[in-house]
Amino acid sequence: MFGAHGEFQICSQPPTMYLKLFGSFNNEGITLLTNGVVNELSMHPKGAVKFVVVNLEEFELITVDSMDSLEAYFASVKERGYERVDYLYANIIAKNMFERVWKNSDIEVNFYKDSENYLHQHPDDEYIKTYW
């Protein structure tokens, strides 16, 4: 068994959860991320989180072995009642990967060049203004 690669920070302020990813994720890292999100969501009533904002500025993608875990994770995410997921700082490879994962989903998925572009659409997001 390998050690987990990839780090993350999670903050939830219903109806929004903020997720910041760092580094490259292997299978074990995706498992830790999944558990972290589940633990964070368990602190709120079911369905309280409707929107997710993901900062990919320091994200270096995933290893080949973790793609199946990522797809399983997103399959479970699709059932949690999210209405929208916004990705900030996604490079072309990450954008392609996340578009593929969300394909055939009713969830609105958006990509923003940076925090500033995101704030043009969501000017009242104090978390982004303060921390990202």
C-alpha positions in Angstrom: 0.0 0.0 0.0 1.2 3.4 -0.9 1.0 6.6 1.2 -1.6 9.1 0.3 -0.6 11.9 -2.1 -2.5 15.1 -2.5 -3.7 17.5 0.2 -6.9 19.5 0.6 -8.6 22.0 2.7 -12.4 22.0 3.2 -14.6 24.7 4.6 -18.4 24.5 4.5 -20.7 27.4 5.0 -24.1 26.1 3.8 -25.3 26.4 1.2 -21.7 26.4 -0.1 -18.7 24.1 0.5 -15.2 25.3 -0.4 -12.6 22.8 -1.4 -8.9 23.7 -2.1 -6.7 20.9 -3.7 -2.9 20.8 -3.5 -0.5 18.5 -5.4 -1.1 15.3 -7.3 -3.6 12.8 -5.9 -3.1 9.1 -6.0 -5.8 6.5 -5.1 -5.2 6.8 -1.4 -5.3 10.6 -1.6 -8.7 10.4 -3.4 -9.9 8.1 -0.5 -8.8 10.7 2.1 -10.5 13.5 0.1 -13.7 11.5 -0.1 -13.7 10.8 3.6 -12.9 14.4 4.3 -15.9 15.6 2.3 -18.2 13.0 3.9 -17.0 14.1 7.4 -17.6 17.8 6.5 -21.0 17.1 5.1 -22.0 15.1 8.2 -21.8 18.3 10.3 -24.8 19.7 8.5 -28.3 18.6 7.8 -28.7 16.5 4.7 -29.1 18.7 1.6 -27.7 21.8 3.3 -24.8 22.1 0.9 -26.1 23.0 -2.6 -23.0 24.6 -4.1 -19.3 23.6 -4.2 -16.4 25.8 -5.1 -13.1 24.1 -5.9 -9.8 25.9 -6.1 -7.4 24.1 -8.4 -4.6 26.7 -8.4 -2.1 24.3 -6.8 -3.7 21.1 -8.1 -1.4 18.9 -10.1 -4.0 16.4 -11.4 -4.3 12.7 -10.4 -2.4 9.5 -11.0 -3.8 6.9 -13.5 -4.6 4.5 -10.7 -6.9 7.1 -8.9 -9.2 7.8 -11.9 -11.6 5.0 -11.0 -11.7 6.2 -7.4 -12.4 9.7 -8.6 -15.2 8.5 -10.9 -16.7 6.6 -8.0 -16.5 9.6 -5.8 -18.2 11.8 -8.3 -20.9 9.2 -8.8 -21.7 9.5 -5.1 -21.5 13.3 -5.3 -24.1 13.4 -8.0 -26.6 11.8 -5.5 -26.0 14.4 -2.7 -28.2 17.1 -4.2 -25.6 19.5 -5.3 -26.9 22.1 -7.8 -23.7 23.7 -8.9 -20.0 23.1 -8.9 -17.6 25.9 -9.7 -13.9 25.3 -10.5 -11.4 28.1 -10.2 -7.9 28.1 -11.8 -8.6 24.9 -13.9 -6.0 24.3 -16.6 -7.0 22.7 -19.8 -6.2 19.2 -18.7 -8.1 19.5 -15.4 -11.0 21.1 -17.2 -11.2 18.2 -19.7 -11.0 15.7 -16.8 -13.8 17.3 -14.7 -16.0 17.8 -17.8 -15.7 14.1 -18.5 -16.5 13.2 -14.9 -19.6 15.4 -14.8 -20.9 14.3 -18.2 -24.5 13.1 -18.1 -25.2 15.0 -14.9 -27.9 17.5 -14.1 -25.4 19.5 -12.0 -24.4 22.9 -13.3 -20.6 22.9 -13.8 -18.6 26.1 -14.4 -15.0 26.9 -14.9 -13.4 30.3 -14.0 -10.0 31.5 -14.9 -9.4 32.8 -11.3 -11.1 34.1 -8.2 -11.7 37.5 -9.8 -13.7 36.0 -12.7 -15.7 33.9 -10.2 -16.5 37.0 -8.1 -17.8 38.8 -11.2 -20.6 36.2 -11.2 -20.8 35.8 -7.5 -20.0 39.2 -6.0 -21.4 38.4 -2.5 -19.1 35.4 -1.8 -17.3 36.7 1.2 -15.3 33.5 1.7 -13.6 33.8 -1.7 -13.0 37.5 -1.1 -11.3 36.8 2.2 -9.4 33.6 1.7 -8.8 33.0 -2.0 
